[in-house]
Amino acid sequence: MRTLGRARAAAAAPRDIVLRGDCVDHMRSLPSGGIDMVFADPPYNLQLAGDLVRPDNSRVDGVDEAWDRFPDLAAYDAFTRDWLSAARHALKPDGTLWVIGSYHNIYRVGSILQDLGFWILNDIVWRKSNPMPNFRGRRFTNAHETLLWASKSQDARYTFNYDAMKGLNEDLQMRSDWLIPLCTGAERLKDAEGKKAHPTQKPEALLHRVVLAATRPGEVVLDPFFGTGTTGAVARRLGRHYIGIERDAAYADIAEARIAATEPAADIDLVATPSKREAPRIPFGWLVERGMLQPGEVLYGPGKRHSARVRADGTLVSAEARGSIHRIGAEVQGAPACNGWSFWHVELGGRLVPIDVLRQRLRAELN
């Protein structure tokens, strides 16, 4: 891993690197449209006034660094517009941007993001399973943060690994509310004095889900507020490339050491996120041609409530009609449409198996 100066970064788009300095300058120096995804965890402008203490009078280790302070909202808006514009320059036409924030800043960020032409795809609620209590008892416990996911335009052909997200969620559609604990324990990086190395370190589980959802192996993820390198560590583990930008030398040093100690993906096939929609089309008739199903063989609907016979031309015939696996599946149910691959089953080894299993076997052979 290397650390490049601004002049070198301007010459070519780097990969797997921590760039030190101002994120706006570095992003503007990158070639236009070369980044697949941006994940941004900008200053929240928390506007904290005074120390926050627990009931036992111990001080809460909150965010009081200079980088989170802005003189007023106008200054914060100008900062937000600058970095979002630079990120838009670096992002591919079909790339996406993720930005995380709290109620202090996310609404201002969202408004500016839309003003710049981004198209919001989702807002994700990261619900913390172990939030910090509200010690003063004057408000609700702040138990979530918000992620905005946006494409560069309404018509962008962005990446969304739907099947991977469904797989992460026990074969159920992934919802927009994510229950993930705060970064604690061994994952929380400490400095030489045993204190938090960074006050807003995000959990790797959160970045795992984001990177897996919106990128493919070999693509480049840019994090303009790199901190201690969570995005880079997760990208490396998942077979993606990263560019981190960090102006604080201590944070950059920690990030470089952390990523160097992270094992890269050993098998790209295991971190790939294939989509069923992108898989090669397999007509039902091919199963008949290759002898995986025989003319006259009986296919059954769930529970054997419906049946149809296979014809040599790859159609089905039932008591009601003749046609494709989808049309006959709809006909026998009296439904407007049907996915015949999941509806029809064949008897194999004494049990009913969806014909989609045969399609997957043939698809594997062709690959």
Secondary structure in CASP SS format (residue, H / E / C, confidence):
PFRMAT SS
TARGET T0000
AUTHOR 0000-0000-0000
METHOD secondary structure of the structure
MODEL  1
M C 1.00
R C 1.00
T C 1.00
L C 1.00
G C 1.00
R H 1.00
A H 1.00
R H 1.00
A H 1.00
A H 1.00
A H 1.00
A C 1.00
A C 1.00
P C 1.00
R C 1.00
D C 1.00
I E 1.00
V E 1.00
L E 1.00
R E 1.00
G C 1.00
D C 1.00
C H 1.00
V H 1.00
D H 1.00
H H 1.00
M H 1.00
R H 1.00
S H 1.00
L C 1.00
P C 1.00
S C 1.00
G C 1.00
G C 1.00
I E 1.00
D E 1.00
M E 1.00
V E 1.00
F E 1.00
A E 1.00
D C 1.00
P C 1.00
P C 1.00
Y C 1.00
N C 1.00
L C 1.00
Q C 1.00
L C 1.00
A C 1.00
G C 1.00
D C 1.00
L C 1.00
V E 1.00
R C 1.00
P C 1.00
D C 1.00
N C 1.00
S C 1.00
R E 1.00
V C 1.00
D C 1.00
G C 1.00
V C 1.00
D C 1.00
E C 1.00
A H 1.00
W H 1.00
D H 1.00
R C 1.00
F C 1.00
P C 1.00
D C 1.00
L H 1.00
A H 1.00
A H 1.00
Y H 1.00
D H 1.00
A H 1.00
F H 1.00
T H 1.00
R H 1.00
D H 1.00
W H 1.00
L H 1.00
S H 1.00
A H 1.00
A H 1.00
R H 1.00
H H 1.00
A H 1.00
L E 1.00
K E 1.00
P E 1.00
D E 1.00
G E 1.00
T E 1.00
L E 1.00
W E 1.00
V E 1.00
I E 1.00
G E 1.00
S C 1.00
Y C 1.00
H C 1.00
N C 1.00
I H 1.00
Y H 1.00
R H 1.00
V H 1.00
G H 1.00
S H 1.00
I H 1.00
L H 1.00
Q H 1.00
D H 1.00
L C 1.00
G C 1.00
F C 1.00
W E 1.00
I E 1.00
L E 1.00
N E 1.00
D E 1.00
I E 1.00
V E 1.00
W E 1.00
R E 1.00
K C 1.00
S C 1.00
N C 1.00
P C 1.00
M C 1.00
P C 1.00
N C 1.00
F C 1.00
R C 1.00
G C 1.00
R C 1.00
R C 1.00
F C 1.00
T C 1.00
N C 1.00
A C 1.00
H E 1.00
E E 1.00
T E 1.00
L E 1.00
L E 1.00
W E 1.00
A E 1.00
S E 1.00
K C 1.00
S C 1.00
Q C 1.00
D C 1.00
A C 1.00
R C 1.00
Y C 1.00
T C 1.00
F C 1.00
N C 1.00
Y H 1.00
D H 1.00
A H 1.00
M H 1.00
K H 1.00
G H 1.00
L H 1.00
N C 1.00
E C 1.00
D C 1.00
L C 1.00
Q C 1.00
M C 1.00
R C 1.00
S C 1.00
D E 1.00
W E 1.00
L E 1.00
I C 1.00
P C 1.00
L C 1.00
C C 1.00
T C 1.00
G H 1.00
A H 1.00
E H 1.00
R C 1.00
L C 1.00
K E 1.00
D C 1.00
A C 1.00
E C 1.00
G C 1.00
K C 1.00
K E 1.00
A C 1.00
H C 1.00
P C 1.00
T C 1.00
Q C 1.00
K C 1.00
P C 1.00
E H 1.00
A H 1.00
L H 1.00
L H 1.00
H H 1.00
R H 1.00
V H 1.00
V H 1.00
L H 1.00
A H 1.00
A H 1.00
T C 1.00
R C 1.00
P C 1.00
G C 1.00
E C 1.00
V E 1.00
V E 1.00
L E 1.00
D E 1.00
P C 1.00
F C 1.00
F C 1.00
G C 1.00
T C 1.00
G C 1.00
T H 1.00
T H 1.00
G H 1.00
A H 1.00
V H 1.00
A H 1.00
R H 1.00
R H 1.00
L C 1.00
G C 1.00
R C 1.00
H E 1.00
Y E 1.00
I E 1.00
G E 1.00
I E 1.00
E E 1.00
R C 1.00
D C 1.00
A H 1.00
A H 1.00
Y H 1.00
A H 1.00
D H 1.00
I H 1.00
A H 1.00
E H 1.00
A H 1.00
R H 1.00
I H 1.00
A H 1.00
A C 1.00
T C 1.00
E C 1.00
P C 1.00
A C 1.00
A C 1.00
D C 1.00
I H 1.00
D H 1.00
L H 1.00
V H 1.00
A C 1.00
T C 1.00
P C 1.00
S C 1.00
K H 1.00
R H 1.00
E H 1.00
A C 1.00
P C 1.00
R C 1.00
I C 1.00
P C 1.00
F H 1.00
G H 1.00
W H 1.00
L H 1.00
V H 1.00
E H 1.00
R C 1.00
G C 1.00
M C 1.00
L C 1.00
Q C 1.00
P C 1.00
G C 1.00
E C 1.00
V E 1.00
L E 1.00
Y E 1.00
G C 1.00
P H 1.00
G H 1.00
K H 1.00
R C 1.00
H C 1.00
S E 1.00
A E 1.00
R E 1.00
V E 1.00
R C 1.00
A C 1.00
D C 1.00
G C 1.00
T C 1.00
L E 1.00
V E 1.00
S C 1.00
A C 1.00
E C 1.00
A C 1.00
R E 1.00
G E 1.00
S C 1.00
I H 1.00
H H 1.00
R H 1.00
I H 1.00
G H 1.00
A H 1.00
E H 1.00
V H 1.00
Q H 1.00
G C 1.00
A C 1.00
P C 1.00
A C 1.00
C C 1.00
N C 1.00
G H 1.00
W H 1.00
S H 1.00
F H 1.00
W C 1.00
H E 1.00
V E 1.00
E E 1.00
L E 1.00
G C 1.00
G C 1.00
R E 1.00
L E 1.00
V E 1.00
P E 1.00
I H 1.00
D H 1.00
V H 1.00
L H 1.00
R H 1.00
Q H 1.00
R H 1.00
L H 1.00
R H 1.00
A H 1.00
E H 1.00
L H 1.00
N C 1.00
END
